[in-house]
Amino acid sequence: MRWTIKPKPSEEKVKHLAKALNIEEFVATLLVQRGIETYEDARQFFRPTLEDLHNPYLMKDMDKAVKRIELAIEKGENILVFGDYDVDGTTAVSLVSSYLKTYYPNVATYIPDRYDEGYGISFKGIDFAEDNGFSLIIALDCGIKSINHVAYANEKNIDFIICDHHRPGEFLPEAIAVLDPKRDDCTYPYDELCGCGIGFKLIQALGENRNQTIEDLTSYLDLVATAIAADIVPMTGENRVLAYFGLQVINSDPRPGIKALVHQIKKQTLDITDVVFIIAPRINAAGRNKHGNHAVELLSEFDFDQAQQFASEIELYNSERKDLDKQITKEALAQILENKEEKNFTSVVFQEDWHKGVIGIVASRLIETYYRPTLVFTK
């Protein structure tokens, strides 16, 4: 690795923080380098509280999103919760759909097929909504650039609420509401939430209409913490709070699906690294090897015996993924050596039968080996 050393922070700031916290200047230096400069910054970093979470209505269009969902419930409309096939998407879909189902039955989920439909909102998904009488789609972890797809849905009188955390393009889709803190016109105080985090802010806003407090929603934080870990978003601000309390749920009273995954790996207490390297790959394996729906079924299941069955199947998918990963990495490294490309500036490899769901991981393996831009192609 090529390390970039952080510049030495202001001596005045370091001394001020060391005195305020009664700690050594060495530790204070590390904290200031991470943007922690005051007693309150340090308090929020080391002792997160649920009170540190922001009002969800500070997010642009949140009022419109809540109003449209409440109207759908009032009119008895069918609501389709749509999300990406990765961990962030499937946890977000499980979170929002399972919350809505606690008080409204006409809710279904949709995960696009990785191979047939590709990433994000799909025309096939919109056709599914039309064929099955859905008039509102809540899109999670995708949709911020789906201008044509939302226009297509509008022609069919299907409304969209988009909950995304990716950077928008020049124009936003013509949706009823677009929840994305990275919008230029959104003044929400924290813009590094993951897709599931945006979904949580939505149910937080919906909960206020039902006199629910943040404490009433903490049972959903096992999903949010899993998404934060898997998506490698910054562990700062609201993400740190949500991950902190989400880990507590994972280790004390997780939903049956996550409990079943943890039960298989037989580890007593999980930290955030365990979530990244143990739980997340297993949830991801469903979308890589079979279909993201398997992950949503697991995470939404409330019967532990059934959840264990789902977890066993996902464990098999993960084993298959590991075998494919090893095999393709070996073949890709052989190609690089065979073509004497070890002195090149870029690694470019191709084999027509490589598995589309695994080549991204293989690219990461090649970067770990050669530390340079890498392209891995399959037919």
N, C-alpha and C positions, 0 to 999 in steps of 0.2 A: 504494500500500500504506500501511496505517497501522502504523507501527513502534512496538513496545513496547521501550523502552530498559531493558536489565538494570540493576538497582541496582548502585551501586558496591560492590565487595566489601570485606571487612575489610582495613584497611591492614596489620594485623599478619600476616594470612595471606599477603598479597601479598609483603611483605618476607621472610617465612620461605621461601616458595617460590622467590623470586628468588635468595636466597642459596644454597638447596639445589641449584638447577639452574645457578647462575652465569649468569643471564639478566637482561635489563632488566626493570624493574618493570612497564613497559607490557605486555610479553608475559606476565608472570606474572599481571597483572590479567585478561587474556583467558582464561588457563587456569583461574584460580580461579572466574571467572564460569561456566565450563563444568563445575564440580565437581571440577576437578583441583587438589588442595590439598597433596599430598605428593610426595616424590621417587618413591615406588612407583607412585602414580597416574599420574605423568608417564611413568614407564618403561613401564607397560602401554599407555598411550595412543600413545606414539611408537614403541615397539619391542615389538609384540605377539609372544607365543610360544604355541605349541600347548599348553604346560604351563599356560597361563592358563585353559584350558577346564575346566569343572567335571565332576565324576564324574556320568555320566548317571543313576546309581541314586539320586541325591539327589532326582530328580523323582518325585513321588507316583505310584504305580501302575506305575512302570517295571518293577519285578520281576514284576508280574502280566502285563504285556504280553509280556515276553521269555519267560516260562514258557508262555504260551498259544501263541506262535509256535513255540517249540521242540516243544511237544506236537503241533501241526499237522504239523510236518515229520516227527516220529517216526511219526505215524499215517498219513502220506501224504495229508493233506487238501488240498483246493484252496483257495488263498488269493487273494482279490480285493483289489487295492490301488486304493482309490477316492479321487478328489481333485477339487478345484474346477477350473474351466476357465481360471482366470487364471494368471499367471506363477508365483505362489507354489504354487498347487495342482499345476500340470503338472510343475514342477521336482521337487516333493516326490514325486509319483507315480513319475516317472522314477528318482529317487534310490533310493527304497525297493524298487521292483520290480527294478531292475537289480542292486541289491546282493543281494537274496534269490536271484535267478536265478543268481548265481555259485556257489551250492551247492545249490539246490533248484529243480526244474523246474516244479512245479505252481503257477505264479504267473501271474496275468493282471491287466490294468488296466482301470479304468472311469472315464470322465470324463462327467458328465451333460451333456446337450444344453442349451445356454444358453436356447434358445427353447421347447423341448418340456418340459424338466424344471425349469428354473430353478436357483437357487443351492443348493448344499449337497447333503446326502444326499437321495436321492429314492426314493419307493416303487417306481418303475420300475427303479431300479438294484438294489434288494433283490429284486424279482421276477426280474431277470436272474440274480442270484446263485443264487436257488433253482432256476431252470430249468436252470442249467448246473452244478449240483452244488458250489457254493462254500459252505463251512461257516464260514469266517472272513473278515471284511472288515476291512481296515485303512483307516480314513478319515483323510485328511490335509488340513489347512487348512479343515476344516469339521466339523460334528457336535456341537459343544458344547451346542447347544440343540435337537438332534434327538431329543427325548424320545419322541415318537410313532413316529418312524421306527425307532429302536432297539427299542422295544417290539414293533413289527410284525415286525422281524427275529427277535426272541427267540421269537415264536410259531412261526416257521418253523425253529427250531433253528439259526439263523445267529448266530454270535457277532460282536461288534464290539470293535475296539480304536480308540479315538478319539485322534488327535493334532491338537490345535487350539491356536491362540494367541489366539482371541477371548475376550472376557470372558463367563464363564458366567452363566446366569440363576439363579433361586432354587434350582432343582433340577438335578442332573446326570442325563444318560441312564443307564439301567441296562446299561451296557456292561461287558465283562470288565475293561477298563482305560480310564481317561480321563487322557491325558497333556496337561496344560495348566498351565503355571506360574502362570497367573492364577487358578487355583482358590484359594479362601480357605484351604483346608487343605493347600496345597502350599508347602513351605518351600525350594523350589529357589532358589539365590542370584540368578538373573537371570530376569526375567519378560518381557523384550521380544523374545524369539526370534520369528521368523516361522514359518509352517507348515512350510516346508522345513527350517528350523533344528530344529524338534521332530523331524522325520523323521530328521535327521542324528543327533540324540541317541539315537534308537531304534536305528539301525544301529551306533552307537558301543557301546551296551550289548550288542547281539547279537554284535558283534565280540569283545567280551571273552570270550565263551564259546568262541571259536575262536582264542584266544591272539593276536588281532590288536591292534596298538597304534594310536594315533591316526595315526601316519605311514602305516599301511597303508590309511587311509581318505581321505587328502588328495586323491585323484583325484576324489572326489565334490564337492569344495568349489567347483568351477566352477559347479555347480548352486546350491549354497547362497548363494554370493556374488551370483548373478543374482537369486535370490529376495529377498535382503536389500535389494538396490538397488531392485528393482521395487516392493516392498511399502512402501518408505519407512519402515522401522522405525528406531529410534534407532541411530546408528553408535557405540554404546558397548559396553562389556563384551564378552560373547561374540560379539555381532554384529560388533564391530570386528575381533576375532581371525579369525573365520570369513571375513569379507569381505577382510581383508588377504591371507590365504593363498589364498583363492579367486581373487582377482585374479591372483596369481602363476601359478595353474594356467591361467586363461584366457589369459594372455600367454605361457605356455611350452608347455604340453601339454594343451590342452582336449580334451574328448570330441569325436568327429567332428561331432556336430550343432552345437555351439557354434563349432567351427572353421569349419564351412561358412557359418554366419551371418557370422562375422568376415571370412571370405574374400571374401564378397560386398561388404562395405563398404570393403575395402581400406585398413584403418588398421592401422599397425604395432603400436602399444601402446595398450591401452585402459585408461582410469581408471574410477572408479566412476560418474562422470557419463555416460561413454559407455555403460556397461551400462544405466543408467536410460533414456537417450534413444535408444539405437541397438539394443541387443539386446532389451531388455524389450518394446518396442512390437511387434517382429516376432513374438515368441513369443505375445504377447497377441492379435495379429491373427487367429491361427488360431481361437481361441474366439469372437472377435467376429464374424468373417465366415463361418466354416465350422463347424469343430468342434474342441474342445480336444484330441481324439485326435491331430490332425495335429502338435501341439506335442510330445506325448508320444512319438510315432513318431520325430520329429526328434531329440529329446534322448536317446532310448534306442538309437538306431541306431549300430552300431559299424563299418559299412562306409562309408568316406568318400564314395565315388561315389554311393551311395544317399542319404547325408545331404545331399549337394549338390542332389540332385533334390528332396528334401523342402524344403530351404532356398529353392530357386527358387520352389516353389509358395507358400511362406509369404511370400516377397517380393512375390508378386502379391497375396496377401491384404492385405498391409500397404499396397500402393499403392491398392487398392480402399478400404481404411479411410481413407487420407488424403483421397481424393477425396470420399468420403461426409462426412467430418469437415468439409471446407471448404464443401461445398454446404449441409449442414444448418446450420452456423454462420452462413452468409450469410443463410439464410432465417429463422433465429431472430432475428438482429439486426434484420432488416427488420421482423419482427413487433413487436419492442419499440419501434422508432422509429415505426411506423405507429400503434401504440396510445398514443403519447406517454407511455410508461412510464418514460422516463429519470429522472423525478423520484420514482418510486415507491420503496418500501422493499424490494421483492422483484421478481425477474424470473420471470414464469410464461409459458411458451410451449408450444404444442401443434400438432402436425401428424400426422395419422393414419398417414402412410406413412413417417415417419422411422424409420431403422434402429435397432432396440433395442440393438444391440451398440455403437453409437457415441454415443448421446445423453449418456452420462456424460462423455465427452471434451468434447462440445459445452457441457455445463453448466460445465465448467472454463474453457472459452474465454469464456463469458459473464461468469463471475466475474472473469476477468482484465480484462474490459472495464469492468464496472460495479461490481465489488467489493461484492456484496451477495448474500444468500441467493437461490438459483436453483433453479427446478423446470422440468425439460424432460420433456414427456410425448409418448408415441406410443401408437397404438392397441394 
